[in-house]
């Protein structure tokens, strides 16, 4: 790893911002930089993943994160994505403003791998998946994200990498954001 991470991250607005803006953490932003973990996060009242009629992951209030890994992603992108998902302020405070994070509300996190988010849809009528990480690479980094999430947050559930999954959710709002860590 590029830097040792504590077994459990202590998240505050200041520590999250310091982490995200630390020069050693921000990867190359040049025009040839193609890597970027994608997380489509949805604020949910409940969500679950079923495989062959059996529930394999389920949360109540929290975030469903559909995650795609690109070929050049690594520890930097995984750590930054996790910090953003846990620290992104999408839950309402007492004034009704989106000012609280998943960490603040101690909500559930359901992580689901979804390589199709990395599709190139710029031309034609069929998506290209050349911008998605190969399955073995994607599995490795998705599992690393799950491992780090479980070390940093209370309730973390998952689907199953590469499986035919049925994802059920009640989107609260609806509130949905595309996060990409480059």
Secondary structure, 3 states (H helix, E strand, C coil): CCCCCCCCCCCCHHHHHHHHHCCCCCCCCCCCCCCCEEEEEEEEEEEEEEECCEEEEEECCEEEEEEECCCCCCHHHHHHHHHHHHHCEEEECCCCCEEEEHHHHCCEEEEEECHHHHCECCCCCCCECCCCCCHHHHHHHHHHHHHHHHHHCCCEEECCCCCCCEEEEEEEEEEEEEEEEC
